[in-house]
Amino acid sequence: MPRGKGVPTEESVVKIYDRWGSIYDIIFKRIFEEGRDVGVQMLDLKPGEHLLEVGVGTGLSLPLYPRHVEITGIDISSKMLEKARKKVTASGLHNIQLRVMDAQAMEFPDNSFDCVTACYVVSAAPDPNKVVAEICRVCKPGGRIVFINHFKSQNKILATFEELTNGVCKNFGWETTLDLEALLERNNLIPSAQERVNLFDYWRAVLCHNV
């Protein structure tokens, strides 16, 4: 099926985030800091567990994870991962592996990870449902999944504003009208905890358990 006008492609997303790579930390490190902290707390990682971070980007969250767990981080942008690798080296982190990979078609076998987190990435993907379906596939049954993202507002006035600005936001690499409830329902996920985070509480950290 041909893509509609304005629908991002894998190639366009790579180009956008390759460009973001050099300035991402300057703009977003402080803005998204609270969400990253809350996401790590929600995961409640246990010694020996294996965590997948989808859309690891420049690796801002990597120093936050305990060193007694194994971390795999993937991102579609090699430029972003260059920044992440420098952080791993500078911090002396030996429990982290980073790979260039499309979150919509992961190369991992089923049930590979004890828990998965996706920080500010689902709304940046060309097909958010594919990303969530892949997350559920590679996460073990009963495993923990944490999404940190902006989702469509439940306030009608704000939701209308998001609809009007969505086209512009897509040019910068993200979607403003992603429906959390529909996304979770389609993938048989029920949230067990939610917390509003970051500036104006505009983003949400959502914990689910995989079926």
Phi, psi and chi 1 to 4 in degrees:
 res  aa     phi    psi   chi1   chi2   chi3   chi4
   1 MET       -  129.5 -180.0  179.2  -63.2      -
   2 PRO   -67.3  149.6   24.4  -33.2      -      -
   3 ARG   -77.8  143.3  -67.6 -179.8 -179.5  -87.4
   4 GLY   -74.0  164.6      -      -      -      -
   5 LYS   -61.3  132.5 -175.8  177.8  179.5 -179.5
   6 GLY    87.5   -6.3      -      -      -      -
   7 VAL   -78.8  123.9  176.8      -      -      -
   8 PRO   -67.9  149.8   25.4  -33.6      -      -
   9 THR  -108.4  168.3   64.0      -      -      -
  10 GLU   -58.0  -42.6  178.6 -178.3  -28.0      -
  11 GLU   -63.9  -40.8  -68.3   77.2   14.6      -
  12 SER   -68.5  -36.8   67.4      -      -      -
  13 VAL   -65.1  -42.5  171.2      -      -      -
  14 VAL   -59.2  -46.4  171.8      -      -      -
  15 LYS   -61.9  -43.0  -72.3  179.7 -179.2  178.6
  16 ILE   -62.0  -47.5  -71.3  169.4      -      -
  17 TYR   -80.2  -22.9  -78.7   90.2      -      -
  18 ASP   -62.8  -39.3  -82.4   -8.0      -      -
  19 ARG   -69.0  -37.9  -70.4 -162.8  -64.4  -93.3
  20 TRP   -65.5  -24.9  -86.0  117.7      -      -
  21 GLY   -50.5  -41.8      -      -      -      -
  22 SER   -75.7  -21.7   59.9      -      -      -
  23 ILE  -122.6    0.1   59.1  172.2      -      -
  24 TYR   -57.4  -47.1 -172.6   88.9      -      -
  25 ASP   -63.2  -38.6  -72.0   10.5      -      -
  26 ILE   -60.8  -41.6  -62.9  171.1      -      -
  27 ILE   -85.3  -43.2  -62.3  174.2      -      -
  28 PHE  -107.5   -7.8  -65.8  112.5      -      -
  29 LYS   -57.9  -51.1 -178.8  176.8 -179.3  179.0
  30 ARG   -75.8  -39.6  -64.5  -59.7 -178.9 -167.3
  31 ILE   -58.8  -41.4  -67.6  174.8      -      -
  32 PHE  -101.5    7.8  -70.0  161.4      -      -
  33 GLU   -60.8  -46.3 -172.9  171.6   31.1      -
  34 GLU   -59.1  -43.1 -178.7 -171.7    5.7      -
  35 GLY   -61.2  -41.6      -      -      -      -
  36 ARG   -63.1  -43.5  -69.9 -170.6  -63.6  -90.0
  37 ASP   -61.9  -45.8  -70.6  -21.2      -      -
  38 VAL   -64.6  -40.2  169.7      -      -      -
  39 GLY   -60.3  -43.2      -      -      -      -
  40 VAL   -64.2  -41.0  172.6      -      -      -
  41 GLN   -62.9  -42.0  -67.1  170.5   16.2      -
  42 MET   -62.3  -35.9  -81.1 -174.9  164.5      -
  43 LEU   -64.4  -32.9  -74.5  165.9      -      -
  44 ASP    48.3   58.9 -170.5   23.6      -      -
  45 LEU   -67.5  137.3  -66.6  161.2      -      -
  46 LYS  -104.7  152.2  -52.6  -65.1 -169.1  -58.7
  47 PRO   -54.7  134.3  -26.9   35.5      -      -
  48 GLY    87.7   -6.2      -      -      -      -
  49 GLU   -74.3  159.1  -72.6 -169.4  -44.8      -
  50 HIS  -116.9  118.0 -167.7  177.9      -      -
  51 LEU  -107.9  137.9  165.6   71.7      -      -
  52 LEU  -107.5  125.6  171.1   66.4      -      -
  53 GLU  -104.4  116.5  179.8  168.5  -20.5      -
  54 VAL   -89.2  127.7  177.4      -      -      -
  55 GLY    72.4   50.5      -      -      -      -
  56 VAL   -67.8  -20.0   68.5      -      -      -
  57 GLY    58.9 -130.7      -      -      -      -
  58 THR   -84.9    5.9   63.1      -      -      -
  59 GLY    80.9   26.0      -      -      -      -
  60 LEU   -61.3  -29.9  -72.8  170.3      -      -
  61 SER   -84.6  -16.4   60.3      -      -      -
  62 LEU   -58.6  -42.7  -64.2  178.2      -      -
  63 PRO   -67.4  -12.8  -20.9   34.5      -      -
  64 LEU   -80.7  -21.5  -56.0  177.3      -      -
  65 TYR   -78.2  145.3  -64.3  120.7      -      -
  66 PRO   -65.6  148.9   21.9  -31.3      -      -
  67 ARG   -80.9   -2.7  -59.9 -162.9 -179.2 -164.7
  68 HIS   -89.3    9.8   56.7   57.6      -      -
  69 VAL  -121.9  156.8  -62.9      -      -      -
  70 GLU   -93.8  129.3 -175.8  179.2   -8.0      -
  71 ILE  -116.5  129.7  -50.1  -66.7      -      -
  72 THR  -117.3  127.9  -63.6      -      -      -
  73 GLY  -118.4  134.6      -      -      -      -
  74 ILE  -124.3  151.4   66.7  168.2      -      -
  75 ASP  -156.7  151.1 -157.9  -80.6      -      -
  76 ILE   -81.9  -16.1 -159.6  169.1      -      -
  77 SER  -100.1  114.7  168.9      -      -      -
  78 SER   -67.4  -30.3   59.4      -      -      -
  79 LYS   -66.6  -40.2  -62.2  -66.5 -174.5 -177.6
  80 MET   -64.9  -40.8  -60.0  -79.0  -91.3      -
  81 LEU   -67.2  -27.8  -76.6 -178.6      -      -
  82 GLU   -58.8  -42.8  -73.9  176.4   12.3      -
  83 LYS   -65.1  -41.1  -61.1  -71.4 -174.5  179.8
  84 ALA   -63.4  -41.5      -      -      -      -
  85 ARG   -63.7  -35.7  -70.0 -169.6  174.9   97.1
  86 LYS   -65.2  -37.6  -70.9  179.5 -179.3  178.5
  87 LYS   -65.7  -41.9  -71.4 -175.6  177.8   69.2
  88 VAL   -60.7  -45.3  168.3      -      -      -
  89 THR   -66.4  -46.0  -59.5      -      -      -
  90 ALA   -63.8  -32.8      -      -      -      -
  91 SER   -91.0   -2.8  -60.4      -      -      -
  92 GLY    64.1   37.6      -      -      -      -
  93 LEU   -87.8  118.3  -58.2  174.4      -      -
  94 HIS  -108.5    5.1  -57.2  -68.0      -      -
  95 ASN  -107.5   19.1   59.1  -34.5      -      -
  96 ILE  -126.2  133.1  -64.6  171.8      -      -
  97 GLN  -120.9  138.2  -65.9 -175.1  -10.6      -
  98 LEU  -122.5  136.4  -59.4  172.6      -      -
  99 ARG  -139.7  141.3  -61.7  176.1   60.2  178.0
 100 VAL   -76.7  123.5  176.1      -      -      -
 101 MET  -162.1  145.9 -167.4  178.9  -62.3      -
 102 ASP   -83.1  120.2 -178.1    1.1      -      -
 103 ALA   -65.1  -18.1      -      -      -      -
 104 GLN   -81.9  -11.8  -61.0  178.2  139.9      -
 105 ALA  -151.6   72.2      -      -      -      -
 106 MET   -70.6  151.2  -63.7 -171.9 -145.3      -
 107 GLU   -94.0   10.6  -59.8  165.8   16.0      -
 108 PHE   -89.6  149.0  -54.8  113.9      -      -
 109 PRO   -66.7  164.6  -16.5   29.6      -      -
 110 ASP   -57.7  148.3  -64.6   -4.3      -      -
 111 ASN    57.2   42.9  -50.9  -34.5      -      -
 112 SER   -86.7  -22.9  -67.8      -      -      -
 113 PHE  -127.8  145.6  -60.7   95.6      -      -
 114 ASP   -72.2  -31.5  -61.2  -67.3      -      -
 115 CYS  -155.2  156.6   39.2      -      -      -
 116 VAL  -136.4  140.1 -177.6      -      -      -
 117 THR  -128.8  144.7 -175.5      -      -      -
 118 ALA  -130.5  104.3      -      -      -      -
 119 CYS  -100.2  111.4  -57.3      -      -      -
 120 TYR    56.8   36.5  -46.6  109.6      -      -
 121 VAL  -122.4  -30.9   67.3      -      -      -
 122 VAL   -60.2  -41.3  176.7      -      -      -
 123 SER   -77.4   -7.4   58.2      -      -      -
 124 ALA   -93.7  -10.2      -      -      -      -
 125 ALA   -81.6  147.7      -      -      -      -
 126 PRO   -57.1  -36.7  -27.1   35.8      -      -
 127 ASP  -132.5   92.3 -169.4  -26.6      -      -
 128 PRO   -55.6  -35.8  -25.4   35.4      -      -
 129 ASN   -64.0  -36.5  -75.5  -61.0      -      -
 130 LYS   -64.7  -39.5  -77.4 -174.4  178.2  179.5
 131 VAL   -62.7  -48.0  174.9      -      -      -
 132 VAL   -65.9  -39.5  176.6      -      -      -
 133 ALA   -62.1  -40.0      -      -      -      -
 134 GLU   -67.9  -38.8  -81.5  -68.9  -86.8      -
 135 ILE   -59.8  -45.4  -73.6  173.0      -      -
 136 CYS   -63.8  -36.5  -67.2      -      -      -
 137 ARG   -66.2  -43.8 -179.7 -175.8   67.3   79.5
 138 VAL   -85.8  -12.6  -58.3      -      -      -
 139 CYS   -86.3  138.3 -174.8      -      -      -
 140 LYS   -65.7  150.4  -65.0  176.7 -178.3  178.2
 141 PRO   -55.6  131.8  -25.4   35.0      -      -
 142 GLY    84.0   -5.8      -      -      -      -
 143 GLY   -70.0  161.8      -      -      -      -
 144 ARG   -95.5  137.2  -54.0 -179.5  -57.9  -73.5
 145 ILE  -127.4  128.3  -61.4  172.5      -      -
 146 VAL  -121.5  125.1  168.7      -      -      -
 147 PHE  -107.0  132.0  -60.7  102.8      -      -
 148 ILE  -122.4  115.5  -54.9  168.8      -      -
 149 ASN  -166.2  163.3 -145.5   93.3      -      -
 150 HIS   -88.0  131.3  165.2   67.8      -      -
 151 PHE  -120.5  158.5  -62.8  101.4      -      -
 152 LYS   -50.7  132.1 -177.7  178.1  179.6  178.9
 153 SER   -67.1  147.6  177.0      -      -      -
 154 GLN   -89.3   -4.6  -64.0  170.9  -33.3      -
 155 ASN   -85.1  122.6  179.3  -65.9      -      -
 156 LYS   -61.5  -39.6  -69.8 -176.1  178.2 -179.3
 157 ILE   -67.1  -45.9  -64.5  174.8      -      -
 158 LEU   -67.3  -37.3 -169.5   52.9      -      -
 159 ALA   -62.5  -38.0      -      -      -      -
 160 THR   -64.6  -41.7  -60.5      -      -      -
 161 PHE   -61.7  -40.8  175.9   76.2      -      -
 162 GLU   -63.6  -39.5  -69.7  169.0  -12.2      -
 163 GLU   -60.8  -43.7  -69.0  -80.1   -3.6      -
 164 LEU   -68.5  -32.0  -66.5  172.5      -      -
 165 THR   -96.8   -1.6   58.3      -      -      -
 166 ASN   -60.9  -41.1 -167.8   41.0      -      -
 167 GLY   -60.6  -41.3      -      -      -      -
 168 VAL   -66.7  -44.1  174.0      -      -      -
 169 CYS   -62.9  -34.6  -69.9      -      -      -
 170 LYS   -60.1  -32.3  -77.9 -176.5  177.3  179.9
 171 ASN   -65.7  -23.3  -67.6  -31.7      -      -
 172 PHE   -95.9   -4.8  -70.2   95.8      -      -
 173 GLY   110.9   12.9      -      -      -      -
 174 TRP  -147.6  161.5   57.6   82.2      -      -
 175 GLU  -104.9  138.9  164.1   84.1   37.8      -
 176 THR  -104.7   -3.3   61.3      -      -      -
 177 THR  -117.7   23.4   59.4      -      -      -
 178 LEU   -70.2  125.6 -170.9   61.8      -      -
 179 ASP   -91.5  109.5 -170.9  -39.3      -      -
 180 LEU   -61.3  -49.0  172.4   63.4      -      -
 181 GLU   -60.7  -44.4  -73.3   70.3   25.2      -
 182 ALA   -65.2  -39.8      -      -      -      -
 183 LEU   -64.0  -44.4 -167.2   68.1      -      -
 184 LEU   -70.5  -41.0  -62.8 -176.0      -      -
 185 GLU   -61.6  -41.0 -177.6  178.6   -2.8      -
 186 ARG   -63.1  -26.1 -175.3  172.0  -63.9 -174.0
 187 ASN  -109.8   16.8  -68.5  -81.4      -      -
 188 ASN    56.9   38.7  -62.2  -45.0      -      -
 189 LEU  -109.6  135.4  -68.6  173.1      -      -
 190 ILE  -118.6  121.8  -60.5  174.4      -      -
 191 PRO   -67.7  134.6   22.5  -30.7      -      -
 192 SER  -102.7  -14.1   55.8      -      -      -
 193 ALA  -159.2  144.5      -      -      -      -
 194 GLN  -139.9  147.0  -69.0 -168.2   50.3      -
 195 GLU  -147.4  133.5 -174.8  170.4  -21.9      -
 196 ARG   -81.6  137.8  -67.6 -168.8  175.7  -86.4
 197 VAL  -138.5  168.0  -65.1      -      -      -
 198 ASN    68.6 -170.1  -58.9  -30.0      -      -
 199 LEU   -56.2  127.1 -170.7   66.0      -      -
 200 PHE    60.6   17.1  -54.9  125.8      -      -
 201 ASP    53.6   36.4  -71.6  -22.2      -      -
 202 TYR   -82.7  -16.8 -166.0   56.1      -      -
 203 TRP  -109.8  163.9  -71.9 -100.3      -      -
 204 ARG  -130.5  139.6  -83.2 -174.0  -84.4  177.2
 205 ALA  -102.6  124.7      -      -      -      -
 206 VAL  -127.3  124.0 -176.5      -      -      -
 207 LEU  -103.0  129.3  171.0   65.3      -      -
 208 CYS  -129.2  162.7  -55.2      -      -      -
 209 HIS  -116.2  132.5  -72.0   79.0      -      -
 210 ASN   -69.6  144.7 -159.0   26.3      -      -
 211 VAL   -85.2      -  -66.3      -      -      -
